[in-house]
Amino acid sequence: MLAGSKEVIHGSKNLQSMTQEMTSGINEMATGTEEVNRAVNNVSELSSRNRDNIATLLKAVSQFKVE
């Protein structure tokens, strides 16, 4: 009976260790997802600014006559 208790304790410790590793991995994934989300938002914002700048440039250039 004592051997069975030791196995349960050992199994419980293994389970706790695996749970901590999984929690750590999930937290890392969440952090990575947040970083990717920020990067995508930054690219979107930059693209929007570039589009606005191109429109402004085209308007300015259209005032010149090219022969």
WOUR-V33343 format. One record per run of one state. SS is the DSSP state (alpha for helix, beta for strand, coil for the rest). FROM is the first residue (numbers start at 1). TO is the last residue. If there is no record, write none. Layout:
# WOUR-V33343
SS,FROM,TO
SS,FROM,TO
This chain:
# WOUR-V33343
coil,1,1
alpha,2,61
coil,62,67
